Amino acid sequence: MAGALQRLQRLLNSAWLVSFASPTPTPRPQFPFPSYSTPSNPITPTLTLDSLSPKRLSKVFAMEGSKGNSGKDLPLGLDEASEEEYTLQSKLLQEFTSISNIDKAWTFKSGSGINSQAMFLVSQPNLLANKRRKFVLSTEISKESATSVNFRWAPFPVEMTGVSVIVPSPSGTKLFVVRNPENESPCHIEIWSSSQLEKEFHVPQSVHGSIYTDGWFEGISWNADETLIAYAAEEPSPTKPTFNELGYYKKGGSSDKDYGSWKGLGEWEEGWGEAYAGKRQPALFVININSGEVQAVKGIEKSLSVGQVVWAPSISGSDQYLVFVGWSSDKGKLGIKYCYNRPCALYAIKAPFDETEANKDNLKDSSTENVPVFKLTQSISSSFYPRFSPDGKFLVFLSARSSVDSGAHSATNSLHRIEWPTDGNLSSSLKIVDVIPVVMSAEDGCFPGLYCTSFLSNPWLLDGCTIILSTIWRSSLVLLSINVLSAEVSRISPIDSGFSWNLLALDGNNVVAVSSSPVDVPQIKYGYLTDNATWNWLDVSSPIVKCPEKVKSLLSNQQFDIMKIPVKDVSGNLTEGAKKPFEAVFVSSKTRRNDSCEPLIVMLHGGPHTTSVTSFSKSLAFLSSNGFNLLIVNYRGSLGFGEEALQSLPGKIGTQDVNDVLTAIDHVIGLKKANPSKIAVLGGSHGGFLTTHLIGQAPDKFAAAAARNPVCNLALMVGTSDIPDWCFVETYGSEWKNYYTEAPTAEHLTSFQMKSPIFHISKVKTPTLFLLGAKDLRVPNSTGLQYARALKEKGVDVKTIVFPNDIHGIDRPQSDYESFLNIGVWFKKYCK
């Protein structure tokens, strides 16, 4: 009974279902696989066991333990038929959810120098704890012949409980482990050897807060002799005003242990928006792993948020420098997550703990406040991911200057090189060499430009001038080799597969990658360069991505195809790149029953300047295995098709992108691959913008719709979002800077309204499911709730689920699970 009571309490305290008819919270559906456990939200009314009568308790327990329930006891939003569908689909979804993800990998030369050691960081949803479980699996790599490789895996993985990030040293002999606190406790840092914990340090909040592990500000770098580690962490919180028990202000504050006083809040400080709630300012620190001493890097302006730090080459007799990326907040802070249009530059500064002869005189007074900071990229508006060549002679970096200059949140990257001074004498006038420029338009099959969202800490082949990276190439993720001296670009992943390839690590001149498709789970690949200068790829047998037999069977009956969709109504004022076909990924069953088409889900990515690549997605594979075909549209404006195609969309949202989607739908209908009466549409963020636009502009086209944190009303969003500039860029296009203001006029608001889905709401009749994150700073849920209420007012069938602790991505394990389960049930209800 105690266990049942606990399960019931968890059920009552989890995410609530919003009902416009009832103000009281109601138990949400209970899934047989697995159970849920989510802390109750402090602002949410909570139904407790004490508030239930014995009669009501018996009914709820009967509901929990039985397969069939009476209608009056069903959770809000479910009838008996849909509850049965919940039961069936949750079992299927759990099969997909259990598949692990390969997040990172590192390789090291073994002591013999012949074989290599590798370490894979793997994650898996822990639905019960509502967190991601992380674990490490090690292997030995032996190249047994020119055409074969053997991975000898450890028998079991090691779970990294409570670990925020791990970073091996370059030699592979040490491991830096960070355990960030969830409260005001110290930050835990551990140094491990191959056999044991060597050092453990507790860094108090008075020194710094959590270490950044976000993948953007994040920068953890070992120095050459592996005694110092530089990293970005939250700078200490400023002093708060203190009051005594009577409310009198106390000059000089008080200690944390002074129980006769309380602290106020002080002045509000801007943050970097979505995903950075509670964060103020990343700063640089260096820890000496022998002594545990932590020093802040002094001399950096308070207006600079910093990250992506790396150690510059050590030059005998010269100062030791750190190179880092800085984002200025002189004009305030806007949302930075997924926003490459925030100006940034590379800087260099002398490192603390520098004991070179050149620096000893400078440190006699123990002051580093006046240490010079060199801005290395004066002439370019964006520079990030700095990487030094193995010989230390040059520094390469990526730039998103096309994004900064145009205002688009993401656009085509460029690659650059700086010749590093061999005498150690830095200046701010170092010459920047363009290696890979922005590609405006590319012929079919040709390199469309760089679109990189990550960069290995060591991307170099053994020649010291060739880097390997992953980039978006139309609708796929591919691997490239780039000679940074000659600017020669080669695609090294297979050209004809249609699969997506993600780079994990380099093993000397060999490559460890993972390959997948919408119907193929991730497979580790090992690539090597043959004698005739072509790349050969070997399958690696791995225990990591265990695929349940049921999932294997379902996926084996599916196929995918990348369709080229001709642009409809090409006008003379379009650029050449914008006239070229866009693409859609079509996922379908290999067999058709009675010559009829399966219902179609049209899947639309957000951004709008992102791409749905042909990699494996557990959520979409669940939907395609649930009796649906998928049409995943990369409309013009997506990454991977050249800059002209991308820049054709700003100023035309709600028309060009909507028409592209309708053209793609008509294309598959014309091929008799879709039944016009059984089409659903699904999208999140800007994909939700398109979803709600489509059901308004083409009200007879769709049997059902689902929108995750959709942009429904730009006039409402512009005043509440962390990226108000996005509303201006996408509404006004290249002229946006002439209109941008933090105080939009009535004319601006009218323009926003006319670009918004809510402008067409009077025509909507499609049953629509809304999935909203209550803590979304990017597209605050007020726009989705307003749109849902308006549809409800019109009598349209609407269901809305608000996840109280989720931000824009709705990617916490339980929320993601419940989200796609509801999508599957909703679409089955209206499309079958």
CORQUINOR-V952542 format. One record per backbone hydrogen bond with DSSP energy under -1.0 kcal/mol. CO is the residue of the C=O (numbers start at 0). NH is the residue of the N-H. If there is no record, write none. Layout:
co nh
CO NH
CO NH
This chain:
co nh
0 4
1 5
2 6
3 7
4 8
5 9
6 10
7 11
8 12
15 801
40 43
48 51
52 56
53 57
54 58
55 59
56 60
57 61
58 62
59 63
60 64
61 65
69 72
70 73
74 77
78 82
79 83
80 84
81 85
82 86
83 87
84 88
85 89
86 90
87 91
88 92
89 93
90 94
91 95
92 96
93 97
95 98
100 122
103 120
105 118
107 116
109 112
114 109
115 140
116 107
117 138
118 105
119 136
120 102
120 103
121 134
122 100
123 132
125 129
125 130
130 125
132 123
133 159
134 121
135 157
136 119
137 153
138 117
139 151
140 115
141 143
141 149
147 144
149 141
151 139
157 135
159 162
164 177
166 175
168 171
173 168
174 191
175 166
176 189
177 163
177 164
178 187
186 202
187 178
188 200
189 176
190 197
190 198
191 174
195 192
198 190
200 188
202 186
203 206
203 207
209 233
216 307
220 229
222 225
226 288
227 222
228 286
229 220
230 284
231 211
232 282
233 208
240 263
241 249
242 261
243 246
247 243
249 252
254 257
256 258
261 242
271 335
272 275
275 278
280 234
281 305
282 232
283 296
284 230
285 294
286 228
287 291
292 287
294 285
300 303
302 328
304 326
306 324
309 322
314 317
319 350
320 311
321 348
322 309
323 346
324 306
325 344
326 304
328 331
335 338
344 325
345 375
346 323
347 373
348 321
355 358
355 359
358 362
360 363
362 365
367 370
373 347
380 343
383 397
386 395
388 391
392 419
393 388
394 417
395 386
396 415
397 383
398 413
399 403
400 404
401 405
402 406
408 339
413 398
414 434
414 435
415 396
416 432
417 394
420 423
432 416
435 414
438 642
439 643
442 445
449 412
450 471
458 467
460 463
464 483
465 460
466 481
468 479
470 477
472 475
474 613
475 472
476 500
477 470
478 491
478 492
479 468
480 489
481 466
482 486
487 482
489 480
499 515
501 513
504 511
506 509
509 506
510 526
511 503
511 504
512 524
513 501
514 522
515 499
516 519
519 516
522 514
523 539
524 512
525 537
526 510
527 535
529 532
533 529
535 527
537 525
543 545
547 551
548 552
549 553
550 554
551 555
553 556
554 557
556 589
558 587
560 585
562 583
564 581
570 573
581 564
582 633
583 562
584 631
585 560
586 629
587 558
592 595
598 628
599 679
600 630
601 681
602 632
607 609
609 638
616 620
617 621
618 622
619 623
620 624
622 625
628 600
629 586
630 602
631 584
633 582
634 637
639 473
641 645
642 646
645 648
648 651
651 654
651 655
654 658
655 659
656 660
657 661
658 662
659 663
660 664
661 665
662 666
663 667
664 668
665 669
666 670
667 672
668 671
674 677
677 599
678 702
679 601
680 705
681 603
682 707
683 686
684 688
684 710
685 689
686 690
687 691
688 692
689 693
690 694
692 696
693 697
697 700
703 680
704 768
705 682
706 770
707 684
711 757
712 716
713 717
716 719
716 720
721 334
722 725
723 727
724 728
725 729
726 730
727 731
728 732
729 650
731 734
732 735
734 737
735 738
735 739
744 748
745 749
746 750
747 751
748 752
749 753
750 754
752 755
755 758
756 759
757 760
759 762
760 763
766 704
767 798
768 706
769 800
770 708
771 802
772 775
776 721
779 782
780 784
781 785
782 786
783 787
784 788
785 789
786 790
787 791
788 792
789 793
790 795
791 794
796 767
798 769
799 17
800 771
802 773
802 805
805 774
806 809
811 815
812 816
813 817
814 818
815 819
816 820
817 821
818 822
819 823
820 824
821 825
822 826
823 827
824 828
825 829
826 830
827 831
